[in-house]
Amino acid sequence: MTREDSSPEGWPSDWLRAVLGLSVLQVLTDGPSYGYAITTTLAEAGLGQVKGGTLYPLLTRFETAGLVSTQWRAGTQGPGRKYFSLTDAGRAELAEQLPLWERFSTITTNHLMRGNHHEG
């Protein structure tokens, strides 16, 4: 892993890609949002800056899969924005995947840390 492949916070980009889908769905549980606001929320959560070239294809896949719906809204001081909303299918996907992620991350952490805790 090189520094070029990591976020400003130091997370390798592979790690972010692994959690990005669930993280975006989680952001949308707070209500409809648009791309820049989603990336800002993710950055504020400590996940690093997600680029539009990564986010928008993911949102398009989610729309195709029926996990999000979209709506164009007129901008008050600029161009309109495409808002993304979580659908019932998206909520169900998140509810199904979160416990799996929790189990996976716990197992992974336990495995990786097993050699780092020596009793003495």
C-alpha positions as YAML, in Angstrom:
chain: A
units: angstrom
residues:
- id: 1
  name: MET
  ca: [0.00, 0.00, 0.00]
- id: 2
  name: THR
  ca: [1.44, 3.29, -1.01]
- id: 3
  name: ARG
  ca: [0.66, 6.74, 0.33]
- id: 4
  name: GLU
  ca: [-0.84, 7.68, -3.07]
- id: 5
  name: ASP
  ca: [-3.47, 4.99, -2.54]
- id: 6
  name: SER
  ca: [-4.64, 6.33, 0.78]
- id: 7
  name: SER
  ca: [-6.94, 9.02, 2.06]
- id: 8
  name: PRO
  ca: [-5.62, 12.14, 3.80]
- id: 9
  name: GLU
  ca: [-6.47, 10.34, 7.06]
- id: 10
  name: GLY
  ca: [-4.13, 7.53, 6.06]
- id: 11
  name: TRP
  ca: [-6.73, 4.86, 5.28]
- id: 12
  name: PRO
  ca: [-5.74, 2.72, 2.31]
- id: 13
  name: SER
  ca: [-8.18, 3.26, -0.55]
- id: 14
  name: ASP
  ca: [-8.97, -0.47, -0.63]
- id: 15
  name: TRP
  ca: [-10.37, -0.22, 2.88]
- id: 16
  name: LEU
  ca: [-12.59, 2.71, 1.96]
- id: 17
  name: ARG
  ca: [-13.89, 0.92, -1.13]
- id: 18
  name: ALA
  ca: [-14.85, -2.04, 1.06]
- id: 19
  name: VAL
  ca: [-17.11, 0.07, 3.31]
- id: 20
  name: LEU
  ca: [-18.22, 2.81, 0.94]
- id: 21
  name: GLY
  ca: [-21.49, 1.22, -0.14]
- id: 22
  name: LEU
  ca: [-22.72, 0.63, 3.38]
- id: 23
  name: SER
  ca: [-21.45, 4.04, 4.46]
- id: 24
  name: VAL
  ca: [-23.38, 5.81, 1.70]
- id: 25
  name: LEU
  ca: [-26.56, 3.91, 2.51]
- id: 26
  name: GLN
  ca: [-26.09, 4.88, 6.16]
- id: 27
  name: VAL
  ca: [-25.73, 8.56, 5.24]
- id: 28
  name: LEU
  ca: [-29.01, 8.37, 3.34]
- id: 29
  name: THR
  ca: [-30.87, 7.07, 6.42]
- id: 30
  name: ASP
  ca: [-30.88, 10.72, 7.55]
- id: 31
  name: GLY
  ca: [-32.93, 11.68, 4.49]
- id: 32
  name: PRO
  ca: [-32.41, 12.68, 0.85]
- id: 33
  name: SER
  ca: [-29.01, 14.11, -0.01]
- id: 34
  name: TYR
  ca: [-26.89, 15.09, -3.00]
- id: 35
  name: GLY
  ca: [-23.38, 14.05, -3.96]
- id: 36
  name: TYR
  ca: [-21.32, 16.83, -2.40]
- id: 37
  name: ALA
  ca: [-23.24, 16.64, 0.88]
- id: 38
  name: ILE
  ca: [-22.76, 12.85, 0.97]
- id: 39
  name: THR
  ca: [-19.00, 13.20, 0.48]
- id: 40
  name: THR
  ca: [-18.86, 15.93, 3.14]
- id: 41
  name: THR
  ca: [-20.70, 13.72, 5.64]
- id: 42
  name: LEU
  ca: [-18.34, 10.82, 4.94]
- id: 43
  name: ALA
  ca: [-15.30, 13.08, 5.37]
- id: 44
  name: GLU
  ca: [-16.68, 14.48, 8.63]
- id: 45
  name: ALA
  ca: [-17.14, 10.90, 9.85]
- id: 46
  name: GLY
  ca: [-13.39, 10.37, 9.34]
- id: 47
  name: LEU
  ca: [-13.57, 8.21, 6.23]
- id: 48
  name: GLY
  ca: [-11.61, 10.60, 4.02]
- id: 49
  name: GLN
  ca: [-12.56, 12.53, 0.92]
- id: 50
  name: VAL
  ca: [-14.52, 10.43, -1.57]
- id: 51
  name: LYS
  ca: [-14.20, 11.68, -5.12]
- id: 52
  name: GLY
  ca: [-17.19, 12.10, -7.41]
- id: 53
  name: GLY
  ca: [-15.66, 9.59, -9.83]
- id: 54
  name: THR
  ca: [-16.01, 6.99, -7.09]
- id: 55
  name: LEU
  ca: [-19.32, 8.11, -5.56]
- id: 56
  name: TYR
  ca: [-21.50, 8.68, -8.62]
- id: 57
  name: PRO
  ca: [-20.96, 5.28, -10.26]
- id: 58
  name: LEU
  ca: [-21.84, 3.69, -6.90]
- id: 59
  name: LEU
  ca: [-25.03, 5.77, -6.65]
- id: 60
  name: THR
  ca: [-25.92, 4.82, -10.24]
- id: 61
  name: ARG
  ca: [-25.49, 1.13, -9.36]
- id: 62
  name: PHE
  ca: [-27.67, 1.65, -6.29]
- id: 63
  name: GLU
  ca: [-30.33, 3.34, -8.42]
- id: 64
  name: THR
  ca: [-30.26, 0.50, -10.97]
- id: 65
  name: ALA
  ca: [-30.58, -2.03, -8.13]
- id: 66
  name: GLY
  ca: [-33.53, -0.11, -6.66]
- id: 67
  name: LEU
  ca: [-31.70, 0.79, -3.42]
- id: 68
  name: VAL
  ca: [-32.01, 4.54, -4.00]
- id: 69
  name: SER
  ca: [-34.35, 6.78, -5.94]
- id: 70
  name: THR
  ca: [-33.44, 10.14, -7.45]
- id: 71
  name: GLN
  ca: [-35.08, 13.51, -7.80]
- id: 72
  name: TRP
  ca: [-33.84, 16.71, -9.43]
- id: 73
  name: ARG
  ca: [-34.39, 19.80, -7.31]
- id: 74
  name: ALA
  ca: [-33.92, 23.37, -8.47]
- id: 75
  name: GLY
  ca: [-30.96, 25.17, -6.95]
- id: 76
  name: THR
  ca: [-31.56, 28.41, -5.07]
- id: 77
  name: GLN
  ca: [-28.26, 30.00, -6.12]
- id: 78
  name: GLY
  ca: [-27.02, 27.75, -8.86]
- id: 79
  name: PRO
  ca: [-27.81, 24.72, -10.96]
- id: 80
  name: GLY
  ca: [-30.26, 22.06, -9.83]
- id: 81
  name: ARG
  ca: [-29.05, 19.11, -7.82]
- id: 82
  name: LYS
  ca: [-29.80, 15.43, -8.08]
- id: 83
  name: TYR
  ca: [-30.95, 14.18, -4.68]
- id: 84
  name: PHE
  ca: [-30.68, 10.54, -3.70]
- id: 85
  name: SER
  ca: [-33.17, 8.90, -1.32]
- id: 86
  name: LEU
  ca: [-33.04, 5.52, 0.32]
- id: 87
  name: THR
  ca: [-35.82, 3.20, -0.85]
- id: 88
  name: ASP
  ca: [-37.42, 0.46, 1.22]
- id: 89
  name: ALA
  ca: [-35.14, -1.99, -0.61]
- id: 90
  name: GLY
  ca: [-32.14, 0.16, 0.34]
- id: 91
  name: ARG
  ca: [-33.20, 0.18, 3.98]
- id: 92
  name: ALA
  ca: [-33.62, -3.60, 3.88]
- id: 93
  name: GLU
  ca: [-30.18, -4.02, 2.28]
- id: 94
  name: LEU
  ca: [-28.57, -1.88, 4.96]
- id: 95
  name: ALA
  ca: [-30.39, -3.73, 7.75]
- id: 96
  name: GLU
  ca: [-29.23, -7.05, 6.30]
- id: 97
  name: GLN
  ca: [-25.63, -6.03, 5.64]
- id: 98
  name: LEU
  ca: [-24.81, -4.11, 8.86]
- id: 99
  name: PRO
  ca: [-24.78, -7.17, 11.16]
- id: 100
  name: LEU
  ca: [-22.72, -9.06, 8.58]
- id: 101
  name: TRP
  ca: [-20.23, -6.18, 8.42]
- id: 102
  name: GLU
  ca: [-20.04, -6.05, 12.21]
- id: 103
  name: ARG
  ca: [-19.31, -9.79, 12.38]
- id: 104
  name: PHE
  ca: [-16.76, -9.60, 9.55]
- id: 105
  name: SER
  ca: [-14.94, -6.62, 11.05]
- id: 106
  name: THR
  ca: [-14.84, -8.25, 14.50]
- id: 107
  name: ILE
  ca: [-13.47, -11.51, 13.09]
- id: 108
  name: THR
  ca: [-10.91, -9.60, 11.00]
- id: 109
  name: THR
  ca: [-9.79, -7.46, 13.94]
- id: 110
  name: ASN
  ca: [-9.49, -10.50, 16.20]
- id: 111
  name: HIS
  ca: [-7.44, -12.33, 13.58]
- id: 112
  name: LEU
  ca: [-5.13, -9.41, 12.84]
- id: 113
  name: MET
  ca: [-4.56, -8.50, 16.47]
- id: 114
  name: ARG
  ca: [-4.01, -12.02, 17.82]
- id: 115
  name: GLY
  ca: [-0.25, -11.81, 17.46]
- id: 116
  name: ASN
  ca: [-0.03, -8.31, 18.91]
- id: 117
  name: HIS
  ca: [-1.31, -9.09, 22.41]
- id: 118
  name: HIS
  ca: [1.20, -11.15, 24.36]
- id: 119
  name: GLU
  ca: [0.55, -12.18, 27.89]
- id: 120
  name: GLY
  ca: [3.54, -11.91, 30.07]
...
